[in-house]
Amino acid sequence: MADNDIALMAHLMRRAGFGAQYDEIVERAEKGYEATVEELLNPTDNSHGMELDLAERSFLEWNHFIRCVPEYVMWRMINSRNQLEEKMVLFWHGILCTADSKTQSYVTSQAELDMLRRNGMGNFRDLLIEISRDPAMIYFLDNCLSHKDNINENYGRELLELFSMGVGMDGQFNYTEDDVKECARAFTGWTIGNNIPGQPYGRYPSQFVYNPSDHDEGTTTFLCETGNFNGEDVIDIIVKQPATARFISRHMYSYFVADEGGVPSWMETPPRDMETIKMLEDIYFSSGYDIKAMLRALFNSDAFKEARFQRIKGPIESIVGTIRLVGDWTTPRPGFEVIFDEMKHMGQEILNPPSVEGWHTGKEWIDGGTLVRRINFIADYVGDLSQPGIQDLVGKLQSDGPIMSPVNLVDGCLRLLGCYELEPETRQMLIAHAEKSGDLPTNNEEFARQVTQMLQMIVATKEYLYA
């Protein structure tokens, strides 16, 4: 098998998942790139670690009242074979944003994330309808407070601005203030029922309710179309707009291919790769708004394959990828919430994006405080010889022969970390450090220490910030 096949598979698993150990990368590469893409797009393996009810029994600190759901989401990211399915939950969670800081109902948030898991690679029209009916979203953006005689515009505005179209495209606005108001009118009557009391069995998720007596039945003019519209009618109009195709395509490109500028700049700033964006837009329409079809075309495109190490990893990607690399947290034990807390310290907390705009990504992930936190977290893990993944990595290097040169030590560590690439100057610096110890015998404990030290130096480089 060619080294480039393995490197390409490592790239795919960093982007379409949260990374993988070297053996899994080789296993998937042997199946073939396109076959692996199809497996990721069509998940059938339900071995994602454990079901939520079992997780609550295994982790005594997890329950509906405290903090079960965020950790459970992270647990699935670490342990699920269906890596793209979990990656898409994070993708949509950063676009169709709700935050527990307001909703404060983990079971309702869990129902929303399950909905994203079911619909995240389906039809975009269906996804918009489901998120519009989602109780967490209805409460978060106050649509339960919107009535036919007292319209609340929050959901109508964010649906257009942040969930589907964006403010503008190619220097032109995509909608007007009147469109926001008319959109909000169409969603009157879309509300939630009362919660079942929390005692004695714990909370139940809220339920969507349509109240026809509270729906504005007047004639609506929205994006130049006129009728007696409800929420589904408005979504039907939204999904056929060129601006919607552009908006979703740019989000996909920025998340899976290379960092784009922030969403507020998209009206005036053209995409960095218009050819790929145009390809995605065309597939959006020709497939009938099918997200899976867009992902398939993207992952098989040259633009994706050639975009290695052009995205800065987010905190969740960094933490989950590190844990998957070292093989930790494959079975339950106390203390998992401490790992989850690291995400907050690095600036990204599951269920708590900073606003309905979601997290600002790319270079905004990195500042003096979060960078140190990130490097220390990863370095502590890759330097821990008790971790099974690190033991395996050392064993693979030992199997290369009884003596290892400094060059082979550096290149071997880079390969087993996922075929990472360094700038020539950075690589030479690491080789120069390894040369201080000369050629290394591989059959002793000192060799293992040298390997973990080299791993720690690699993960502290600027290149390792990228996926």
Buried (B, 14 or more C-beta within 10 A) or exposed (E): EEEEBBBBBBBBBBBBBBBBBBEBBBEBBEEEBEEBBBBBBEBEEEEBBBEBEEBBEBBEEBEBEEBBBBBBBBBBBBBBBBBBBBBBBBBBBBBBBBBBEBBEBBBBBBBBBEBBBEBBBBBBBBBBBBBBBBBBBBBBBEBBBBBBEEBBBBBBBBBBBBBBBBBBBEEEEBBEEEBBBBBBBBBBBBBBEEBEEEEEEEBBBBBBBEBEEBBBEEEBEBBEEEEEBBBBBBBBBBBEBBBBBBBBBBBBBBBBBBBBBBBBEBBEEEBBBEEBBBBBBBBBBEBEBBBBBBBBBBBEBEBBBEBBBEBBBBBBBBBBBBBBBBBBBEEBEEEBBEBBBBBEBBBBBBBBBBEBBBBBBBEEBBEEEBBEBBBBBBBEBBBBBEBEBBBBBBEBBBEEEEEBBBBBBBBBBBBBBBBBEBEEEBBEBBBEBBBEEEEBEBEEEEBBEBBBBBBBBBBBBEBBBBB
